[in-house]
């Protein structure tokens, strides 16, 4: 049977920055939670769109020609193939909805790349 997922409780289970955790599956998508602060890496996802939802804090997504700011309760879809770099000046809680095959650093290998995502 389906059960309700409490986002605050799930965010309380981890402290790592830029390390997504899977909380649910939706068709062929993962619903992921991550805590972020500082700068991520420039990357793109050639085959997948990426949905960012800010739960707490403020997330900035840099593109090569502008920066978008996402506040709590707001979403942004980054279209496939668009190079971007997320960053946050304070700890920000985000939810991502992406195809299960999506690597969070795209094709870029970086110290922040995670090949296996934990489920919480």
N, C-alpha and C positions, 0 to 999 in steps of 0.2 A: 504494500500500500504506500502511496506517496506520503511524505511527511514534510511538515513546514521546516524551512531552513532559516535559522535566526542569524542574520549577517553579523551582528555585533558579537555574538558568541563565537562564530567561526573566525572573525578577525582576532579575537582574543586568544586563539590557539597557536598563533605564530608571531614572530618578531622580525624575521628576515626581511630585508628590503629588496625589491625587484625580483622576488622569487614567487611566482604565481602558484596558487594551490587550487586544485579542482574541487568544487563543492557540488556540482550537478552536471548531468548530461542532458542535452536537449537535441533530439534527433541526432545528427552527426556533429553536434557542437559541444564544446566544453563551456561551462560557466565557471570562471576563475576569479579568485580574489587575490589581491596583492597589496602590500604596503609599499609605498615608494617615497623616496626623498633624494634630492640631488639630481644628477643628470644620468640618463640612460644612454644608449648608443644610437647613432644614426643607423637606421635599418629600413627595410621595406619587406612586404609580404607579396610575392609575385602572383600567387594564386588565391589569396584570401583577403576579404575585407576584415576590418578589426573594429569592434564596438567597445568604446570606453564609457563607463558610467562612474561618475565620482560620487562616492558615498560620504566621504568626510575629507575636508581640506580643499586644496585647489591644485589642479593639474594643468600644466602648460604643454601643448604639443607644438614643437617647432617644425615648420615645413621650410623648404628652401627659400620661399618668398614671403612668409608671414608666420605668426604664432597665434594659435587658438588657445583660449583659456576656458577651462571647464570647471564649473563650480558644483557644489553638492546638489544633487537632483537633476543634473544636466548630463547629456550624452553627446558623444561625437563619434561618427563613423569615419575611419580612415580607409579610403578605397584601396583596393589591391594595387600594388605597384607604386604607391606614393611613398617616397622616402620621408621619414619623420623621426623626431627624437623627443620623447617625453621627458619632462623634468618637473620637479616640485621643490619649492623652497622650504616647506615644512612637511612633516609626515602626512601623507595623503593616502586614503583608502580608496581603492578602485575595484570595480568589477569589470571583467572582460568577457565577451561572448565571441568565441572564435571556433572555426572548424577544429576538430580534434587533432589534425595533423599540423596545426600551426605551431611553429617554433617562435618563441617570443622575441628572439633577436633576428628573425628572418634567416637569411643566408650568412649573416655575420657571426663569426666565432669570436667570443669575448669571454672574459672572466665571469660575466653575469649570465652567460648562456647556461640554461638548464635543459638537459636532455630528457630527464624524467621528472614529471610534476607529481608531487604528493597529493593525495586525496585527504580532505579533512571533513 
